[in-house]
Amino acid sequence: MAIVLGPNQFGKAEVRLVHVDRSTPVHRITDLNVSSALRGDFADAHLTGDNAHILTTDAQKNTVYAFARDGVGEIEEFGLRLGRHFADSFPWITGARVEIEQYGWERIEVGGAGHDHAFRRAGAERRTTVVTLEGTTPYVLSGLAGLVVLKSTGSEFSGFPRDRYTTLSETTDRILATEVTARWRLVGVGHDYGKLFASIRTILLETFASLHSLALQQTLYKMGEAVLTAHPEVAEIRMSMPNKHHFLVDLEPYGLDNPNTVFYAADRPYGKIEGTVLRDDAPPAGPAWLTVPGFC
Ligand SMILES: O=c1[nH]c(=O)c2[nH]c(=O)[nH]c2[nH]1
């Protein structure tokens, strides 16, 4: 029996970077959370503490800031620039992974017009990417997280089997609410990532809104199916959608009925509905999902 070192990677996690584009008086800000990780031959550092192959996590962080000097652009492009740089930097570095979350900012409206240099955070939603370089081969995931949606009708849930612990009532009219995390795997690189992101986000929202839902599982599948139907450049989409339960409050103790209007919004526990929708002829994912925890 021998004990050996298995797969490993190391990098700087959650480098917070804000870039201000001052090229015109109407400033634009890009607010990112960047995590890098390197893959390759780092056995000596683990086995003997010899750091000759270690491109320090501090240098990785510095690289993120240096590369932002002349602008960031689309997060996928920024991730590819960084990933290619790291994967090219030393012979023993065979790959890199760059994960980026982008926080949205909107202009503060002053007198009916967007302010030049004053912004408000656009909420908890983030645009995301995970770029992986395996040698020189790139793999790109794009996505979003924290997209909280609710529909107040147009959702039912029934027909489930009943065992001795099943107490849930069947319903033909319930609130359906979730917080969408989605990542979609793109075929190749060089896409118009911003346009694609906006289109996919719209498709996800429109499908959630317009589908009469028989289960959150059905809603998830239809959202993914609609994205793949509209975008041949998307090979697969993975989604994680908590079922944010809204329970009808019993008002009878107060001598009142509840005509499906007063709810308790539970924050936990929540159903956790997760799934993948993909083309059966999708090109191989390679390491695209490696170290993406859970479904996405
Ligand atoms: O859409 C739903 N899917 C489930 O799997 C489930 N389970 C549950 O209790 N409520 C719901 N709702």
The ligand as a Tripos MOL2 file, in Angstrom:
@<TRIPOS>MOLECULE
LIG
   12    13     1     0     0
SMALL
NO_CHARGES

@<TRIPOS>ATOM
      1 O1        -42.3880   21.2760   -7.9260 O.2       1 LIG1
      2 C1        -42.2190   20.5330   -6.9460 C.ar      1 LIG1
      3 N1        -41.4040   19.4490   -7.0620 N.ar      1 LIG1
      4 C2        -41.1810   18.5730   -6.0320 C.ar      1 LIG1
      5 O2        -40.4220   17.5860   -6.1670 O.2       1 LIG1
      6 C3        -41.8270   18.8460   -4.8220 C.ar      1 LIG1
      7 N2        -41.8200   18.2250   -3.6070 N.ar      1 LIG1
      8 C4        -42.6160   18.9480   -2.7820 C.ar      1 LIG1
      9 O3        -42.8410   18.6660   -1.5790 O.2       1 LIG1
     10 N3        -43.1400   20.0170   -3.4510 N.ar      1 LIG1
     11 C5        -42.6650   19.9700   -4.7230 C.ar      1 LIG1
     12 N4        -42.8360   20.7990   -5.7870 N.ar      1 LIG1
@<TRIPOS>BOND
     1     1     2 2
     2     2     3 ar
     3     2    12 ar
     4     3     4 ar
     5     4     5 2
     6     4     6 ar
     7     6     7 ar
     8     6    11 ar
     9     7     8 ar
    10     8     9 2
    11     8    10 ar
    12    10    11 ar
    13    11    12 ar
@<TRIPOS>SUBSTRUCTURE
     1 LIG1         1 GROUP 0 **** ****
